[in-house]
Amino acid sequence: METPFDFTIVRTYLHVSPEGADDPSFQMEAAQLLESAALEAALRESGNAVQALSHALPASFIGTSLCKLSLIQLWFAVQYDRFIDLSLEHLIYQVEIHGDHAHLGYKIKALHTEPIPAGDPEQFLADKWSAYFAGTVTPAVEAVAKGAGLKAEAIWQQFGGQLTILKNFAKQLVPREPMLHKLEQYSRVLSERLEPELFHVRRNPFRHIPRYVENPLNPEEKWMLQSSCCMYDRRENGSKCYTCPRMTPAEREERSKQLLAAAAVAP
């Protein structure tokens, strides 16, 4: 599908594009994530791809993939002044295995965008995102969580960290002040102007105050803690991420020693 938009960054880092994955090991209509039997297959196949011990890890990954759809809408709004429709009926959910890891993402079947009016872009985005979460993301998050036997909050709590990651990444990628200002402006629509009721939770999940820990390999650098556990330890030979907020100080100290030891013997 030829488009006037550059999906290179979105495809590389968020795994969503009109081209889709090169060699998906599993795919299905994204709208089927709302159907229990099809969702079970998606959780099973996605879990197999990441050596999961249960449905918890694939549910976490599918949940963050849904978050990334709204972040792509944010990115398009900043870069092109257009709102991209990423409703599930326009998408194919895909899993692609790359050696020891897998990418979960979407192929865009039909690309629909509309211009963001210059008069009041924030109100336009607030209205669009309110409808998008109410009709698309919230039902999907709740279905995925239920299918994995999780509370929906376990997925929602990861959204704030994902937004912060995008903003930090953008500062390195496009250090142009007008775009960064617009990104901050539109990000606040997600975090401040969407009511918690849209997510069926008490607090807007995009509201997040990042916390940091020292990078043991470079004391002058900080690593951001995730806003919630991604459940990466729920896989074969799995362990918590160094930036997991559930990791205790003692666990992080031990992991720090392991990272330093590995760096010392690296060629």
C-alpha positions as CSV (number, residue, x, y, z in Angstrom):
1,M,0.0,0.0,0.0
2,E,1.5,3.3,-1.1
3,T,1.0,6.2,1.3
4,P,2.1,9.8,1.6
5,F,3.3,9.1,5.1
6,D,6.7,7.7,6.3
7,F,6.1,4.7,8.5
8,T,9.8,3.8,8.9
9,I,10.1,4.8,12.6
10,V,6.6,3.5,13.4
11,R,7.3,0.2,11.7
12,T,10.8,-0.3,13.2
13,Y,10.0,0.6,16.8
14,L,6.3,0.1,17.2
15,H,5.7,-2.7,14.6
16,V,2.7,-1.1,12.9
17,S,2.6,-0.3,9.2
18,P,0.7,-0.8,6.0
19,E,3.3,-3.4,5.0
20,G,3.1,-5.3,8.2
21,A,5.5,-8.0,9.4
22,D,7.8,-9.6,6.7
23,D,7.2,-13.2,8.0
24,P,4.5,-13.4,10.6
25,S,4.3,-16.7,12.5
26,F,0.7,-15.9,13.5
27,Q,-1.9,-13.4,12.4
28,M,-5.6,-12.7,12.6
29,E,-8.1,-9.9,12.2
30,A,-7.4,-7.5,15.1
31,A,-11.2,-7.1,15.7
32,Q,-11.2,-10.8,16.7
33,L,-9.3,-9.9,19.9
34,L,-12.8,-9.1,21.2
35,E,-13.9,-12.7,20.5
36,S,-13.1,-15.2,23.3
37,A,-12.1,-18.2,21.1
38,A,-9.9,-16.1,18.7
39,L,-8.4,-14.2,21.7
40,E,-7.5,-17.5,23.3
41,A,-5.6,-18.5,20.1
42,A,-3.9,-15.1,20.0
43,L,-2.8,-15.4,23.6
44,R,-1.6,-19.0,23.1
45,E,0.4,-18.3,19.9
46,S,1.8,-15.0,21.2
47,G,2.8,-16.8,24.4
48,N,4.5,-19.6,22.5
49,A,6.5,-16.9,20.7
50,V,7.9,-15.4,23.9
51,Q,8.2,-18.7,25.9
52,A,5.5,-17.6,28.3
53,L,4.5,-19.7,31.3
54,S,0.9,-18.5,31.2
55,H,-1.3,-16.0,29.4
56,A,-0.1,-13.2,31.6
57,L,3.0,-12.2,29.6
58,P,1.3,-12.3,26.1
59,A,-1.7,-10.3,27.6
60,S,0.8,-7.7,28.8
61,F,2.5,-7.5,25.4
62,I,-0.8,-7.3,23.5
63,G,-2.0,-4.7,26.0
64,T,1.0,-2.5,25.4
65,S,0.6,-3.0,21.6
66,L,-2.9,-1.4,22.0
67,C,-1.3,1.5,23.9
68,K,1.1,2.0,21.1
69,L,-1.8,2.4,18.6
70,S,-2.7,5.6,20.5
71,L,0.9,6.7,20.6
72,I,1.1,6.3,16.8
73,Q,-1.9,8.6,16.6
74,L,-0.1,11.1,18.8
75,W,3.0,10.8,16.5
76,F,1.0,11.4,13.4
77,A,-0.7,14.3,14.9
78,V,2.6,15.9,15.7
79,Q,4.4,15.0,12.5
80,Y,1.6,15.4,9.9
81,D,-1.2,17.4,11.7
82,R,-3.5,14.5,10.9
83,F,-5.4,11.9,13.0
84,I,-5.0,8.4,11.8
85,D,-7.8,5.9,12.3
86,L,-6.5,2.7,13.9
87,S,-9.7,1.0,14.7
88,L,-9.4,-2.7,15.1
89,E,-11.4,-3.4,12.0
90,H,-8.7,-1.7,9.9
91,L,-5.9,-3.9,11.4
92,I,-4.5,-7.4,11.3
93,Y,-2.8,-8.5,14.5
94,Q,0.6,-10.1,13.8
95,V,3.3,-12.0,15.7
96,E,6.8,-12.2,14.1
97,I,9.7,-14.2,15.7
98,H,13.2,-12.8,15.5
99,G,15.7,-15.3,17.0
100,D,15.3,-15.2,20.8
101,H,12.5,-12.6,20.8
102,A,9.3,-11.7,19.1
103,H,7.5,-8.6,17.9
104,L,3.8,-8.1,18.3
105,G,2.2,-5.6,16.1
106,Y,-0.3,-4.8,13.4
107,K,-0.7,-4.5,9.6
108,I,-2.9,-1.6,8.5
109,K,-5.4,-2.9,6.0
110,A,-7.0,0.4,5.2
111,L,-5.4,3.7,5.9
112,H,-7.7,6.5,6.9
113,T,-6.7,9.9,8.2
114,E,-8.3,13.3,8.6
115,P,-6.8,16.8,9.1
116,I,-6.5,18.2,12.6
117,P,-8.1,21.7,12.5
118,A,-5.8,24.5,13.4
119,G,-8.4,26.4,15.4
120,D,-8.6,24.1,18.5
121,P,-6.4,21.0,17.9
122,E,-6.5,19.9,21.5
123,Q,-10.3,19.8,21.7
124,F,-10.3,17.9,18.4
125,L,-7.8,15.3,19.8
126,A,-9.7,15.0,23.1
127,D,-12.9,14.2,21.2
128,K,-11.2,11.8,18.9
129,W,-9.3,10.0,21.6
130,S,-12.3,9.8,23.9
131,A,-14.2,8.0,21.1
132,Y,-11.2,5.8,20.3
133,F,-10.7,4.6,23.8
134,A,-14.4,4.2,24.5
135,G,-15.0,2.2,21.4
136,T,-11.7,0.4,20.7
137,V,-8.9,0.4,23.2
138,T,-10.9,0.0,26.5
139,P,-13.0,-3.0,25.3
140,A,-9.9,-4.6,23.9
141,V,-7.8,-4.1,27.0
142,E,-10.6,-5.5,29.2
143,A,-11.1,-8.5,26.9
144,V,-7.4,-9.3,26.8
145,A,-7.1,-9.0,30.6
146,K,-10.1,-11.2,31.2
147,G,-8.8,-13.8,28.8
148,A,-5.6,-14.0,30.7
149,G,-7.2,-13.9,34.2
150,L,-5.7,-10.5,35.0
151,K,-7.2,-7.3,36.2
152,A,-7.3,-4.7,33.5
153,E,-5.3,-2.3,35.7
154,A,-2.3,-4.6,35.2
155,I,-2.3,-3.5,31.5
156,W,-3.5,0.1,32.0
157,Q,-0.7,0.9,34.5
158,Q,1.9,0.4,31.7
159,F,0.5,3.1,29.5
160,G,2.1,6.1,31.3
161,G,5.5,4.6,31.0
162,Q,5.0,3.9,27.3
163,L,4.1,7.6,26.7
164,T,7.1,8.8,28.6
165,I,9.4,6.4,26.6
166,L,8.0,7.9,23.3
167,K,8.6,11.5,24.5
168,N,12.1,10.7,25.6
169,F,12.8,8.9,22.3
170,A,11.5,11.9,20.3
171,K,13.9,14.2,22.0
172,Q,16.8,12.2,20.6
173,L,15.1,11.5,17.2
174,V,13.7,14.9,16.3
175,P,15.4,17.6,18.5
176,R,13.4,20.4,16.8
177,E,11.8,22.7,19.3
178,P,8.5,23.3,17.4
179,M,7.8,19.5,17.1
180,L,8.8,18.8,20.7
181,H,6.6,21.6,21.9
182,K,3.7,20.2,19.9
183,L,4.4,16.7,21.2
184,E,4.3,17.9,24.8
185,Q,1.1,19.9,24.1
186,Y,-0.7,16.9,22.5
187,S,0.6,14.5,25.1
188,R,-1.1,16.5,27.8
189,V,-4.4,15.8,26.0
190,L,-3.8,12.1,26.6
191,S,-2.7,12.5,30.2
192,E,-4.9,15.4,31.4
193,R,-8.0,15.8,29.3
194,L,-9.3,12.2,29.1
195,E,-11.5,11.2,31.9
196,P,-10.7,8.1,34.0
197,E,-14.2,6.8,33.2
198,L,-13.1,6.2,29.6
199,F,-10.7,3.5,30.9
200,H,-13.0,2.3,33.6
201,V,-10.4,3.0,36.3
202,R,-10.0,5.7,39.0
203,R,-7.1,7.5,37.4
204,N,-6.1,8.3,33.8
205,P,-3.4,5.7,33.1
206,F,-1.3,8.2,31.0
207,R,-0.7,10.3,34.1
208,H,2.7,9.3,35.2
209,I,5.6,10.8,37.1
210,P,8.8,8.9,35.9
211,R,11.3,7.6,38.4
212,Y,14.9,6.7,37.6
213,V,17.6,4.4,38.8
214,E,21.3,4.5,38.1
215,N,22.7,2.7,35.1
216,P,25.3,0.4,36.7
217,L,27.3,0.4,33.5
218,N,27.4,4.2,33.4
219,P,26.9,6.0,36.7
220,E,26.4,9.3,34.9
221,E,23.3,7.9,33.1
222,K,19.9,7.2,34.6
223,W,17.5,4.5,33.4
224,M,13.7,5.1,33.8
225,L,11.7,2.7,35.8
226,Q,8.7,1.3,34.0
227,S,5.4,2.5,35.2
228,S,4.3,-1.0,36.0
229,C,5.6,-4.6,35.7
230,C,5.5,-5.9,32.1
231,M,5.5,-9.5,33.5
232,Y,8.7,-10.5,31.6
233,D,9.6,-12.8,34.5
234,R,6.6,-15.0,33.6
235,R,8.5,-16.8,30.9
236,E,10.9,-19.7,30.7
237,N,14.1,-18.8,32.6
238,G,12.6,-15.3,33.0
239,S,13.5,-12.6,35.5
240,K,12.3,-9.1,36.3
241,C,13.7,-6.3,34.2
242,Y,16.3,-4.1,35.8
243,T,13.9,-1.2,35.5
244,C,10.9,-3.2,37.0
245,P,9.2,-1.2,39.7
246,R,8.5,-4.5,41.6
247,M,12.3,-5.2,41.9
248,T,13.5,-4.8,45.5
249,P,16.7,-2.8,46.2
250,A,18.4,-6.1,47.1
251,E,17.3,-7.7,43.8
252,R,18.5,-4.6,41.8
253,E,21.9,-4.7,43.6
254,E,22.3,-8.3,42.7
255,R,21.3,-7.6,39.1
256,S,23.7,-4.7,39.0
257,K,26.6,-7.0,40.0
258,Q,25.6,-9.5,37.2
259,L,25.5,-6.7,34.6
260,L,29.0,-5.5,35.7
261,A,30.4,-9.0,35.7
262,A,29.0,-9.6,32.2
263,A,30.4,-6.3,30.9
264,A,33.8,-7.2,32.4
265,V,34.1,-10.4,30.3
266,A,32.6,-9.0,27.1
267,P,35.0,-9.0,24.2
